[in-house]
Amino acid sequence: MIRHLVLFKLNEGVDRDDPRVLAGVEAFERLDGAVPELRFWECAWNISDRPIAYDFAVNSAVEDAEALQRYLDHPAHRAAAAQWREFATWVIADYPF
Amino acid sequence: MIRHLVLFKLNEGVDRDDPRVLAGVEAFERLDGAVPELRFWECAWNISDRPIAYDFAVNSAVEDAEALQRYLDHPAHRAAAAQWREFATWVIADYPF
């Protein structure tokens, strides 16, 4: 199994209740049902006010490297990422477990 | 429950086999047994070569906000974080689940 973690930071001046952001969160929430490769899925807003805290997190898992690539290439994932690219940046880490 | 995710980036010029890094990874691997608040613990090197990939990840969970603070304040966690501060930076996200 491969864990795929993503931490998102909203661009300066973008609020969590921005309609684009709300739509982006909805797009992520729908991914779990839309992408068959996903074996584990959590996505949520950060609740920490530490300066090093990012704003939103995706914690997911897929079977193997091929499944991860299929997830990344899935039209629903690509569409959600394109939405987020309008108002946020992110960093990732993938690891086997 | 609260999920506590941390993504670490090694400082420029620091390698994964640097003795300080190896010791830092060992310190994190020992945390799971050392801190009773931890209900879930994964830590591992990133395997993605995407430019947005960070180097190392911690994926943990604790019961609630008070348990998270006890974890952060635990001497074993503070010591491990101090080790990592010598050679890496990191970002976090915490969320309820």
N, CA and C atoms of all chains as a GROMACS GRO file, in nm:
protein
  582
    1MET      N    1   0.085  -0.119   0.000
    1MET     CA    2   0.000   0.000   0.000
    1MET      C    3   0.089   0.125   0.000
    2ILE      N    4   0.038   0.229  -0.061
    2ILE     CA    5   0.110   0.356  -0.062
    2ILE      C    6   0.021   0.464  -0.003
    3ARG      N    7   0.077   0.536   0.092
    3ARG     CA    8   0.007   0.650   0.151
    3ARG      C    9   0.041   0.774   0.069
    4HIS      N   10  -0.060   0.853   0.042
    4HIS     CA   11  -0.043   0.977  -0.035
    4HIS      C   12  -0.098   1.092   0.049
    5LEU      N   13  -0.007   1.174   0.102
    5LEU     CA   14  -0.044   1.286   0.187
    5LEU      C   15  -0.027   1.417   0.110
    6VAL      N   16  -0.120   1.508   0.126
    6VAL     CA   17  -0.112   1.639   0.061
    6VAL      C   18  -0.152   1.747   0.162
    7LEU      N   19  -0.068   1.848   0.177
    7LEU     CA   20  -0.102   1.962   0.262
    7LEU      C   21  -0.113   2.086   0.174
    8PHE      N   22  -0.225   2.154   0.186
    8PHE     CA   23  -0.258   2.269   0.101
    8PHE      C   24  -0.249   2.398   0.180
    9LYS      N   25  -0.200   2.502   0.114
    9LYS     CA   26  -0.197   2.635   0.174
    9LYS      C   27  -0.275   2.730   0.083
   10LEU      N   28  -0.375   2.794   0.138
   10LEU     CA   29  -0.451   2.892   0.059
   10LEU      C   30  -0.362   3.011   0.025
   11ASN      N   31  -0.377   3.062  -0.096
   11ASN     CA   32  -0.302   3.181  -0.134
   11ASN      C   33  -0.339   3.299  -0.043
   12GLU      N   34  -0.245   3.391  -0.030
   12GLU     CA   35  -0.265   3.512   0.050
   12GLU      C   36  -0.398   3.579   0.012
   13GLY      N   37  -0.480   3.608   0.110
   13GLY     CA   38  -0.605   3.678   0.085
   13GLY      C   39  -0.723   3.590   0.049
   14VAL      N   40  -0.700   3.459   0.038
   14VAL     CA   41  -0.810   3.367   0.006
   14VAL      C   42  -0.866   3.310   0.136
   15ASP      N   43  -0.997   3.319   0.152
   15ASP     CA   44  -1.062   3.270   0.274
   15ASP      C   45  -1.124   3.132   0.252
   16ARG      N   46  -1.143   3.061   0.364
   16ARG     CA   47  -1.201   2.928   0.356
   16ARG      C   48  -1.343   2.929   0.300
   17ASP      N   49  -1.414   3.041   0.316
   17ASP     CA   50  -1.552   3.043   0.267
   17ASP      C   51  -1.563   3.106   0.129
   18ASP      N   52  -1.451   3.128   0.062
   18ASP     CA   53  -1.452   3.171  -0.078
   18ASP      C   54  -1.526   3.064  -0.159
   19PRO      N   55  -1.620   3.106  -0.245
   19PRO     CA   56  -1.698   3.006  -0.321
   19PRO      C   57  -1.610   2.908  -0.400
   20ARG      N   58  -1.496   2.955  -0.452
   20ARG     CA   59  -1.407   2.864  -0.526
   20ARG      C   60  -1.350   2.759  -0.432
   21VAL      N   61  -1.321   2.801  -0.308
   21VAL     CA   62  -1.265   2.709  -0.209
   21VAL      C   63  -1.370   2.606  -0.169
   22LEU      N   64  -1.492   2.654  -0.143
   22LEU     CA   65  -1.600   2.562  -0.105
   22LEU      C   66  -1.622   2.458  -0.215
   23ALA      N   67  -1.617   2.503  -0.340
   23ALA     CA   68  -1.636   2.410  -0.451
   23ALA      C   69  -1.518   2.312  -0.460
   24GLY      N   70  -1.397   2.361  -0.431
   24GLY     CA   71  -1.279   2.274  -0.433
   24GLY      C   72  -1.286   2.167  -0.326
   25VAL      N   73  -1.332   2.205  -0.208
   25VAL     CA   74  -1.347   2.107  -0.099
   25VAL      C   75  -1.451   2.002  -0.137
   26GLU      N   76  -1.562   2.048  -0.193
   26GLU     CA   77  -1.665   1.953  -0.238
   26GLU      C   78  -1.610   1.855  -0.342
   27ALA      N   79  -1.527   1.908  -0.432
   27ALA     CA   80  -1.468   1.822  -0.536
   27ALA      C   81  -1.381   1.714  -0.471
   28PHE      N   82  -1.305   1.751  -0.369
   28PHE     CA   83  -1.223   1.650  -0.299
   28PHE      C   84  -1.310   1.551  -0.224
   29GLU      N   85  -1.416   1.602  -0.161
   29GLU     CA   86  -1.503   1.512  -0.084
   29GLU      C   87  -1.570   1.408  -0.175
   30ARG      N   88  -1.590   1.446  -0.300
   30ARG     CA   89  -1.652   1.350  -0.392
   30ARG      C   90  -1.551   1.249  -0.450
   31LEU      N   91  -1.421   1.277  -0.437
   31LEU     CA   92  -1.321   1.189  -0.500
   31LEU      C   93  -1.328   1.046  -0.447
   32ASP      N   94  -1.354   1.034  -0.317
   32ASP     CA   95  -1.353   0.901  -0.255
   32ASP      C   96  -1.448   0.806  -0.326
   33GLY      N   97  -1.564   0.855  -0.363
   33GLY     CA   98  -1.659   0.769  -0.434
   33GLY      C   99  -1.632   0.759  -0.583
   34ALA      N  100  -1.554   0.854  -0.637
   34ALA     CA  101  -1.537   0.862  -0.781
   34ALA      C  102  -1.416   0.786  -0.834
   35VAL      N  103  -1.315   0.765  -0.748
   35VAL     CA  104  -1.191   0.703  -0.794
   35VAL      C  105  -1.177   0.566  -0.729
   36PRO      N  106  -1.195   0.458  -0.806
   36PRO     CA  107  -1.198   0.324  -0.746
   36PRO      C  108  -1.066   0.283  -0.682
   37GLU      N  109  -0.956   0.345  -0.722
   37GLU     CA  110  -0.826   0.308  -0.666
   37GLU      C  111  -0.811   0.344  -0.518
   38LEU      N  112  -0.891   0.437  -0.469
   38LEU     CA  113  -0.872   0.484  -0.331
   38LEU      C  114  -0.913   0.379  -0.228
   39ARG      N  115  -0.820   0.340  -0.143
   39ARG     CA  116  -0.847   0.245  -0.035
   39ARG      C  117  -0.869   0.314   0.098
   40PHE      N  118  -0.826   0.438   0.106
   40PHE     CA  119  -0.840   0.517   0.230
   40PHE      C  120  -0.851   0.662   0.189
   41TRP      N  121  -0.937   0.737   0.257
   41TRP     CA  122  -0.956   0.877   0.220
   41TRP      C  123  -1.000   0.959   0.338
   42GLU      N  124  -0.922   1.057   0.374
   42GLU     CA  125  -0.964   1.160   0.469
   42GLU      C  126  -0.925   1.294   0.407
   43CYS      N  127  -1.014   1.393   0.412
   43CYS     CA  128  -0.974   1.530   0.374
   43CYS      C  129  -1.047   1.624   0.468
   44ALA      N  130  -0.973   1.726   0.514
   44ALA     CA  131  -1.030   1.812   0.619
   44ALA      C  132  -0.949   1.939   0.634
   45TRP      N  133  -1.016   2.038   0.694
   45TRP     CA  134  -0.950   2.163   0.728
   45TRP      C  135  -0.861   2.145   0.849
   46ASN      N  136  -0.746   2.207   0.845
   46ASN     CA  137  -0.657   2.212   0.960
   46ASN      C  138  -0.722   2.291   1.074
   47ILE      N  139  -0.698   2.246   1.198
   47ILE     CA  140  -0.750   2.317   1.315
   47ILE      C  141  -0.640   2.379   1.400
   48SER      N  142  -0.514   2.363   1.360
   48SER     CA  143  -0.403   2.418   1.438
   48SER      C  144  -0.377   2.562   1.398
   49ASP      N  145  -0.344   2.648   1.497
   49ASP     CA  146  -0.306   2.786   1.463
   49ASP      C  147  -0.155   2.806   1.470
   50ARG      N  148  -0.078   2.697   1.473
   50ARG     CA  149   0.068   2.711   1.472
   50ARG      C  150   0.112   2.774   1.338
   51PRO      N  151   0.217   2.857   1.341
   51PRO     CA  152   0.260   2.925   1.217
   51PRO      C  153   0.298   2.827   1.106
   52ILE      N  154   0.342   2.707   1.140
   52ILE     CA  155   0.381   2.610   1.037
   52ILE      C  156   0.263   2.529   0.985
   53ALA      N  157   0.143   2.560   1.031
   53ALA     CA  158   0.026   2.483   0.988
   53ALA      C  159  -0.019   2.524   0.849
   54TYR      N  160  -0.042   2.425   0.764
   54TYR     CA  161  -0.107   2.448   0.636
   54TYR      C  162  -0.258   2.445   0.657
   55ASP      N  163  -0.335   2.471   0.552
   55ASP     CA  164  -0.477   2.496   0.570
   55ASP      C  165  -0.567   2.374   0.555
   56PHE      N  166  -0.531   2.284   0.466
   56PHE     CA  167  -0.621   2.174   0.433
   56PHE      C  168  -0.535   2.050   0.408
   57ALA      N  169  -0.589   1.934   0.440
   57ALA     CA  170  -0.511   1.811   0.425
   57ALA      C  171  -0.590   1.703   0.354
   58VAL      N  172  -0.519   1.627   0.271
   58VAL     CA  173  -0.571   1.502   0.216
   58VAL      C  174  -0.481   1.390   0.263
   59ASN      N  175  -0.542   1.286   0.318
   59ASN     CA  176  -0.469   1.169   0.368
   59ASN      C  177  -0.534   1.049   0.299
   60SER      N  178  -0.462   0.991   0.204
   60SER     CA  179  -0.522   0.885   0.124
   60SER      C  180  -0.427   0.767   0.111
   61ALA      N  181  -0.480   0.656   0.062
   61ALA     CA  182  -0.397   0.539   0.039
   61ALA      C  183  -0.450   0.463  -0.082
   62VAL      N  184  -0.355   0.407  -0.156
   62VAL     CA  185  -0.388   0.324  -0.273
   62VAL      C  186  -0.303   0.197  -0.265
   63GLU      N  187  -0.335   0.104  -0.354
   63GLU     CA  188  -0.272  -0.028  -0.345
   63GLU      C  189  -0.122  -0.025  -0.375
   64ASP      N  190  -0.082   0.042  -0.481
   64ASP     CA  191   0.058   0.040  -0.524
   64ASP      C  192   0.086   0.161  -0.614
   65ALA      N  193   0.207   0.168  -0.667
   65ALA     CA  194   0.250   0.284  -0.746
   65ALA      C  195   0.163   0.303  -0.870
   66GLU      N  196   0.122   0.192  -0.932
   66GLU     CA  197   0.038   0.201  -1.051
   66GLU      C  198  -0.099   0.259  -1.015
   67ALA      N  199  -0.153   0.215  -0.904
   67ALA     CA  200  -0.282   0.268  -0.859
   67ALA      C  201  -0.271   0.417  -0.826
   68LEU      N  202  -0.159   0.457  -0.768
   68LEU     CA  203  -0.139   0.599  -0.738
   68LEU      C  204  -0.139   0.680  -0.867
   69GLN      N  205  -0.071   0.630  -0.969
   69GLN     CA  206  -0.067   0.703  -1.096
   69GLN      C  207  -0.206   0.709  -1.158
   70ARG      N  208  -0.283   0.599  -1.149
   70ARG     CA  209  -0.419   0.602  -1.203
   70ARG      C  210  -0.505   0.704  -1.128
   71TYR      N  211  -0.486   0.711  -0.996
   71TYR     CA  212  -0.557   0.812  -0.918
   71TYR      C  213  -0.521   0.953  -0.964
   72LEU      N  214  -0.389   0.978  -0.978
   72LEU     CA  215  -0.345   1.112  -1.018
   72LEU      C  216  -0.397   1.149  -1.156
   73ASP      N  217  -0.406   1.050  -1.245
   73ASP     CA  218  -0.451   1.074  -1.382
   73ASP      C  219  -0.602   1.073  -1.397
   74HIS      N  220  -0.674   1.032  -1.294
   74HIS     CA  221  -0.819   1.020  -1.304
   74HIS      C  222  -0.881   1.159  -1.332
   75PRO      N  223  -0.975   1.166  -1.427
   75PRO     CA  224  -1.034   1.296  -1.461
   75PRO      C  225  -1.091   1.371  -1.340
   76ALA      N  226  -1.149   1.299  -1.246
   76ALA     CA  227  -1.207   1.367  -1.128
   76ALA      C  228  -1.096   1.428  -1.042
   77HIS      N  229  -0.984   1.357  -1.029
   77HIS     CA  230  -0.870   1.413  -0.953
   77HIS      C  231  -0.809   1.531  -1.027
   78ARG      N  232  -0.792   1.517  -1.157
   78ARG     CA  233  -0.731   1.625  -1.234
   78ARG      C  234  -0.818   1.750  -1.230
   79ALA      N  235  -0.948   1.732  -1.235
   79ALA     CA  236  -1.040   1.846  -1.230
   79ALA      C  237  -1.034   1.915  -1.093
   80ALA      N  238  -1.029   1.834  -0.986
   80ALA     CA  239  -1.023   1.892  -0.852
   80ALA      C  240  -0.891   1.968  -0.834
   81ALA      N  241  -0.780   1.909  -0.880
   81ALA     CA  242  -0.649   1.974  -0.867
   81ALA      C  243  -0.649   2.106  -0.945
   82ALA      N  244  -0.712   2.107  -1.062
   82ALA     CA  245  -0.717   2.230  -1.141
   82ALA      C  246  -0.795   2.339  -1.068
   83GLN      N  247  -0.902   2.299  -0.997
   83GLN     CA  248  -0.977   2.397  -0.918
   83GLN      C  249  -0.886   2.457  -0.810
   84TRP      N  250  -0.817   2.368  -0.736
   84TRP     CA  251  -0.732   2.414  -0.625
   84TRP      C  252  -0.617   2.501  -0.673
   85ARG      N  253  -0.568   2.474  -0.795
   85ARG     CA  254  -0.455   2.551  -0.847
   85ARG      C  255  -0.489   2.700  -0.859
   86GLU      N  256  -0.618   2.731  -0.861
   86GLU     CA  257  -0.661   2.871  -0.873
   86GLU      C  258  -0.644   2.950  -0.743
   87PHE      N  259  -0.634   2.880  -0.630
   87PHE     CA  260  -0.636   2.955  -0.503
   87PHE      C  261  -0.544   2.896  -0.395
   88ALA      N  262  -0.461   2.798  -0.430
   88ALA     CA  263  -0.378   2.736  -0.326
   88ALA      C  264  -0.252   2.673  -0.386
   89THR      N  265  -0.155   2.648  -0.300
   89THR     CA  266  -0.038   2.567  -0.335
   89THR      C  267  -0.036   2.449  -0.239
   90TRP      N  268   0.044   2.347  -0.272
   90TRP     CA  269   0.047   2.230  -0.185
   90TRP      C  270   0.178   2.155  -0.197
   91VAL      N  271   0.203   2.075  -0.096
   91VAL     CA  272   0.319   1.985  -0.093
   91VAL      C  273   0.267   1.846  -0.062
   92ILE      N  274   0.346   1.746  -0.100
   92ILE     CA  275   0.300   1.607  -0.084
   92ILE      C  276   0.410   1.521  -0.022
   93ALA      N  277   0.372   1.404   0.022
   93ALA     CA  278   0.466   1.296   0.050
   93ALA      C  279   0.392   1.165   0.027
   94ASP      N  280   0.460   1.073  -0.039
   94ASP     CA  281   0.406   0.938  -0.063
   94ASP      C  282   0.501   0.839   0.004
   95TYR      N  283   0.445   0.740   0.070
   95TYR     CA  284   0.534   0.640   0.131
   95TYR      C  285   0.464   0.504   0.137
   96PRO      N  286   0.542   0.398   0.127
   96PRO     CA  287   0.484   0.264   0.139
   96PRO      C  288   0.456   0.232   0.286
   97PHE      N  289   0.353   0.152   0.308
   97PHE     CA  290   0.324   0.109   0.446
   97PHE      C  291   0.262  -0.030   0.443
   98MET      N  292  -1.116   1.201   1.769
   98MET     CA  293  -0.974   1.179   1.737
   98MET      C  294  -0.922   1.295   1.653
   99ILE      N  295  -0.794   1.321   1.669
   99ILE     CA  296  -0.730   1.426   1.588
   99ILE      C  297  -0.613   1.364   1.512
  100ARG      N  298  -0.612   1.390   1.383
  100ARG     CA  299  -0.501   1.347   1.299
  100ARG      C  300  -0.395   1.458   1.300
  101HIS      N  301  -0.269   1.419   1.313
  101HIS     CA  302  -0.158   1.515   1.314
  101HIS      C  303  -0.060   1.472   1.204
  102LEU      N  304  -0.058   1.550   1.096
  102LEU     CA  305   0.029   1.520   0.982
  102LEU      C  306   0.145   1.619   0.980
  103VAL      N  307   0.264   1.567   0.949
  103VAL     CA  308   0.383   1.652   0.939
  103VAL      C  309   0.462   1.611   0.816
  104LEU      N  310   0.495   1.709   0.731
  104LEU     CA  311   0.581   1.683   0.615
  104LEU      C  312   0.710   1.761   0.633
  105PHE      N  313   0.822   1.689   0.624
  105PHE     CA  314   0.955   1.745   0.649
  105PHE      C  315   1.032   1.761   0.519
  106LYS      N  316   1.107   1.869   0.510
  106LYS     CA  317   1.196   1.892   0.395
  106LYS      C  318   1.338   1.907   0.448
  107LEU      N  319   1.428   1.822   0.400
  107LEU     CA  320   1.568   1.833   0.441
  107LEU      C  321   1.625   1.964   0.389
  108ASN      N  322   1.709   2.028   0.469
  108ASN     CA  323   1.775   2.150   0.423
  108ASN      C  324   1.864   2.120   0.302
  109GLU      N  325   1.885   2.223   0.221
  109GLU     CA  326   1.971   2.213   0.102
  109GLU      C  327   2.105   2.148   0.141
  110GLY      N  328   2.143   2.045   0.067
  110GLY     CA  329   2.273   1.982   0.090
  110GLY      C  330   2.273   1.872   0.194
  111VAL      N  331   2.160   1.850   0.260
  111VAL     CA  332   2.153   1.743   0.361
  111VAL      C  333   2.101   1.616   0.296
  112ASP      N  334   2.173   1.506   0.313
  112ASP     CA  335   2.134   1.378   0.254
  112ASP      C  336   2.060   1.290   0.355
  113ARG      N  337   1.984   1.195   0.300
  113ARG     CA  338   1.908   1.104   0.388
  113ARG      C  339   1.999   1.017   0.473
  114ASP      N  340   2.123   0.991   0.428
  114ASP     CA  341   2.212   0.905   0.506
  114ASP      C  342   2.307   0.984   0.594
  115ASP      N  343   2.283   1.114   0.607
  115ASP     CA  344   2.358   1.195   0.704
  115ASP      C  345   2.334   1.135   0.843
  116PRO      N  346   2.440   1.115   0.922
  116PRO     CA  347   2.422   1.053   1.055
  116PRO      C  348   2.320   1.127   1.142
  117ARG      N  349   2.313   1.260   1.131
  117ARG     CA  350   2.214   1.334   1.210
  117ARG      C  351   2.072   1.298   1.166
  118VAL      N  352   2.056   1.278   1.035
  118VAL     CA  353   1.925   1.241   0.981
  118VAL      C  354   1.887   1.100   1.026
  119LEU      N  355   1.981   1.008   1.015
  119LEU     CA  356   1.953   0.870   1.057
  119LEU      C  357   1.911   0.867   1.204
  120ALA      N  358   1.982   0.946   1.285
  120ALA     CA  359   1.948   0.951   1.429
  120ALA      C  360   1.810   1.014   1.449
  121GLY      N  361   1.779   1.115   1.366
  121GLY     CA  362   1.648   1.180   1.377
  121GLY      C  363   1.535   1.085   1.340
  122VAL      N  364   1.556   1.005   1.237
  122VAL     CA  365   1.455   0.906   1.197
  122VAL      C  366   1.436   0.803   1.308
  123GLU      N  367   1.546   0.757   1.364
  123GLU     CA  368   1.536   0.660   1.476
  123GLU      C  369   1.459   0.719   1.593
  124ALA      N  370   1.482   0.847   1.619
  124ALA     CA  371   1.410   0.912   1.730
  124ALA      C  372   1.260   0.912   1.704
  125PHE      N  373   1.221   0.939   1.579
  125PHE     CA  374   1.078   0.936   1.546
  125PHE      C  375   1.023   0.794   1.554
  126GLU      N  376   1.102   0.697   1.507
  126GLU     CA  377   1.053   0.558   1.510
  126GLU      C  378   1.030   0.511   1.654
  127ARG      N  379   1.105   0.566   1.747
  127ARG     CA  380   1.088   0.527   1.888
  127ARG      C  381   0.970   0.598   1.956
  128LEU      N  382   0.922   0.707   1.895
  128LEU     CA  383   0.816   0.785   1.961
  128LEU      C  384   0.689   0.703   1.985
  129ASP      N  385   0.658   0.615   1.891
  129ASP     CA  386   0.532   0.540   1.902
  129ASP      C  387   0.526   0.462   2.033
  130GLY      N  388   0.638   0.404   2.074
  130GLY     CA  389   0.640   0.330   2.200
  130GLY      C  390   0.657   0.420   2.321
  131ALA      N  391   0.707   0.542   2.298
  131ALA     CA  392   0.746   0.628   2.410
  131ALA      C  393   0.634   0.722   2.457
  132VAL      N  394   0.542   0.753   2.368
  132VAL     CA  395   0.439   0.853   2.400
  132VAL      C  396   0.303   0.784   2.406
  133PRO      N  397   0.248   0.768   2.526
  133PRO     CA  398   0.125   0.688   2.539
  133PRO      C  399   0.004   0.750   2.470
  134GLU      N  400   0.007   0.880   2.442
  134GLU     CA  401  -0.107   0.945   2.377
  134GLU      C  402  -0.126   0.899   2.232
  135LEU      N  403  -0.024   0.845   2.169
  135LEU     CA  404  -0.034   0.812   2.026
  135LEU      C  405  -0.125   0.692   2.004
  136ARG      N  406  -0.229   0.713   1.921
  136ARG     CA  407  -0.323   0.606   1.887
  136ARG      C  408  -0.293   0.550   1.747
  137PHE      N  409  -0.217   0.624   1.670
  137PHE     CA  410  -0.182   0.583   1.534
  137PHE      C  411  -0.048   0.647   1.503
  138TRP      N  412   0.038   0.570   1.435
  138TRP     CA  413   0.171   0.625   1.406
  138TRP      C  414   0.227   0.562   1.280
  139GLU      N  415   0.255   0.645   1.180
  139GLU     CA  416   0.334   0.604   1.065
  139GLU      C  417   0.438   0.712   1.042
  140CYS      N  418   0.563   0.674   1.016
  140CYS     CA  419   0.662   0.772   0.972
  140CYS      C  420   0.749   0.704   0.868
  141ALA      N  421   0.780   0.777   0.760
  141ALA     CA  422   0.850   0.713   0.649
  141ALA      C  423   0.906   0.816   0.553
  142TRP      N  424   1.003   0.770   0.475
  142TRP     CA  425   1.059   0.853   0.368
  142TRP      C  426   0.964   0.859   0.250
  143ASN      N  427   0.952   0.978   0.193
  143ASN     CA  428   0.878   0.997   0.069
  143ASN      C  429   0.944   0.919  -0.045
  144ILE      N  430   0.861   0.863  -0.134
  144ILE     CA  431   0.914   0.791  -0.250
  144ILE      C  432   0.879   0.861  -0.382
  145SER      N  433   0.813   0.976  -0.376
  145SER     CA  434   0.777   1.047  -0.499
  145SER      C  435   0.890   1.140  -0.541
  146ASP      N  436   0.913   1.150  -0.673
  146ASP     CA  437   1.014   1.246  -0.720
  146ASP      C  438   0.949   1.371  -0.778
  147ARG      N  439   0.821   1.393  -0.750
  147ARG     CA  440   0.756   1.516  -0.798
  147ARG      C  441   0.820   1.637  -0.727
  148PRO      N  442   0.830   1.750  -0.799
  148PRO     CA  443   0.896   1.868  -0.740
  148PRO      C  444   0.830   1.915  -0.611
  149ILE      N  445   0.701   1.891  -0.596
  149ILE     CA  446   0.631   1.937  -0.475
  149ILE      C  447   0.643   1.838  -0.360
  150ALA      N  448   0.717   1.730  -0.380
  150ALA     CA  449   0.729   1.629  -0.274
  150ALA      C  450   0.825   1.674  -0.164
  151TYR      N  451   0.782   1.659  -0.040
  151TYR     CA  452   0.869   1.677   0.075
  151TYR      C  453   0.940   1.543   0.101
  152ASP      N  454   1.031   1.542   0.198
  152ASP     CA  455   1.121   1.427   0.210
  152ASP      C  456   1.074   1.318   0.306
  153PHE      N  457   1.009   1.357   0.412
  153PHE     CA  458   0.976   1.261   0.518
  153PHE      C  459   0.839   1.297   0.573
  154ALA      N  460   0.765   1.196   0.616
  154ALA     CA  461   0.629   1.221   0.665
  154ALA      C  462   0.604   1.153   0.799
  155VAL      N  463   0.529   1.221   0.882
  155VAL     CA  464   0.472   1.161   1.004
  155VAL      C  465   0.320   1.171   0.991
  156ASN      N  466   0.254   1.058   1.013
  156ASN     CA  467   0.108   1.050   1.006
  156ASN      C  468   0.064   0.988   1.138
  157SER      N  469   0.006   1.070   1.225
  157SER     CA  470  -0.024   1.022   1.360
  157SER      C  471  -0.165   1.061   1.400
  158ALA      N  472  -0.213   1.002   1.506
  158ALA     CA  473  -0.344   1.037   1.559
  158ALA      C  474  -0.344   1.025   1.710
  159VAL      N  475  -0.418   1.116   1.773
  159VAL     CA  476  -0.435   1.116   1.918
  159VAL      C  477  -0.584   1.135   1.949
  160GLU      N  478  -0.618   1.117   2.075
  160GLU     CA  479  -0.760   1.116   2.114
  160GLU      C  480  -0.828   1.251   2.096
  161ASP      N  481  -0.763   1.358   2.141
  161ASP     CA  482  -0.827   1.491   2.138
  161ASP      C  483  -0.720   1.599   2.148
  162ALA      N  484  -0.764   1.724   2.155
  162ALA     CA  485  -0.670   1.838   2.154
  162ALA      C  486  -0.576   1.834   2.274
  163GLU      N  487  -0.626   1.789   2.389
  163GLU     CA  488  -0.540   1.783   2.507
  163GLU      C  489  -0.432   1.677   2.488
  164ALA      N  490  -0.468   1.564   2.430
  164ALA     CA  491  -0.370   1.458   2.405
  164ALA      C  492  -0.266   1.505   2.304
  165LEU      N  493  -0.310   1.582   2.205
  165LEU     CA  494  -0.215   1.635   2.107
  165LEU      C  495  -0.114   1.726   2.176
  166GLN      N  496  -0.162   1.811   2.267
  166GLN     CA  497  -0.069   1.900   2.337
  166GLN      C  498   0.026   1.821   2.426
  167ARG      N  499  -0.025   1.716   2.491
  167ARG     CA  500   0.065   1.633   2.573
  167ARG      C  501   0.171   1.565   2.486
  168TYR      N  502   0.129   1.521   2.368
  168TYR     CA  503   0.226   1.462   2.274
  168TYR      C  504   0.333   1.565   2.237
  169LEU      N  505   0.289   1.685   2.199
  169LEU     CA  506   0.385   1.788   2.155
  169LEU      C  507   0.481   1.825   2.268
  170ASP      N  508   0.429   1.823   2.392
  170ASP     CA  509   0.511   1.862   2.507
  170ASP      C  510   0.594   1.746   2.562
  171HIS      N  511   0.570   1.626   2.516
  171HIS     CA  512   0.640   1.510   2.572
  171HIS      C  513   0.791   1.523   2.547
  172PRO      N  514   0.873   1.496   2.649
  172PRO     CA  515   1.018   1.512   2.632
  172PRO      C  516   1.074   1.436   2.511
  173ALA      N  517   1.022   1.318   2.482
  173ALA     CA  518   1.074   1.240   2.370
  173ALA      C  519   1.040   1.310   2.237
  174HIS      N  520   0.919   1.369   2.229
  174HIS     CA  521   0.885   1.445   2.108
  174HIS      C  522   0.968   1.571   2.096
  175ARG      N  523   0.983   1.642   2.206
  175ARG     CA  524   1.060   1.766   2.202
  175ARG      C  525   1.205   1.739   2.163
  176ALA      N  526   1.260   1.629   2.212
  176ALA     CA  527   1.399   1.596   2.179
  176ALA      C  528   1.412   1.561   2.030
  177ALA      N  529   1.317   1.484   1.978
  177ALA     CA  530   1.322   1.448   1.836
  177ALA      C  531   1.307   1.572   1.749
  178ALA      N  532   1.215   1.660   1.785
  178ALA     CA  533   1.195   1.783   1.707
  178ALA      C  534   1.322   1.869   1.710
  179ALA      N  535   1.389   1.873   1.823
  179ALA     CA  536   1.513   1.951   1.833
  179ALA      C  537   1.619   1.893   1.741
  180GLN      N  538   1.625   1.759   1.732
  180GLN     CA  539   1.721   1.697   1.640
  180GLN      C  540   1.690   1.740   1.496
  181TRP      N  541   1.563   1.729   1.456
  181TRP     CA  542   1.524   1.761   1.318
  181TRP      C  543   1.545   1.908   1.284
  182ARG      N  544   1.533   1.994   1.387
  182ARG     CA  545   1.550   2.138   1.362
  182ARG      C  546   1.690   2.171   1.309
  183GLU      N  547   1.785   2.079   1.333
  183GLU     CA  548   1.923   2.101   1.288
  183GLU      C  549   1.941   2.082   1.138
  184PHE      N  550   1.847   2.010   1.074
  184PHE     CA  551   1.872   1.975   0.933
  184PHE      C  552   1.747   1.978   0.846
  185ALA      N  553   1.634   2.024   0.897
  185ALA     CA  554   1.511   2.019   0.818
  185ALA      C  555   1.412   2.126   0.863
  186THR      N  556   1.316   2.154   0.775
  186THR     CA  557   1.201   2.236   0.811
  186THR      C  558   1.077   2.151   0.786
  187TRP      N  559   0.963   2.192   0.839
  187TRP     CA  560   0.842   2.111   0.821
  187TRP      C  561   0.716   2.195   0.828
  188VAL      N  562   0.611   2.137   0.775
  188VAL     CA  563   0.478   2.196   0.783
  188VAL      C  564   0.383   2.089   0.838
  189ILE      N  565   0.273   2.134   0.895
  189ILE     CA  566   0.181   2.041   0.960
  189ILE      C  567   0.037   2.069   0.919
  190ALA      N  568  -0.049   1.974   0.947
  190ALA     CA  569  -0.193   1.998   0.949
  190ALA      C  570  -0.254   1.902   1.052
  191ASP      N  571  -0.345   1.954   1.131
  191ASP     CA  572  -0.417   1.874   1.230
  191ASP      C  573  -0.566   1.883   1.194
  192TYR      N  574  -0.634   1.770   1.203
  192TYR     CA  575  -0.778   1.776   1.175
  192TYR      C  576  -0.852   1.668   1.254
  193PRO      N  577  -0.976   1.696   1.289
  193PRO     CA  578  -1.057   1.596   1.360
  193PRO      C  579  -1.109   1.492   1.261
  194PHE      N  580  -1.125   1.371   1.310
  194PHE     CA  581  -1.184   1.267   1.225
  194PHE      C  582  -1.260   1.166   1.311
   0.00000   0.00000   0.00000
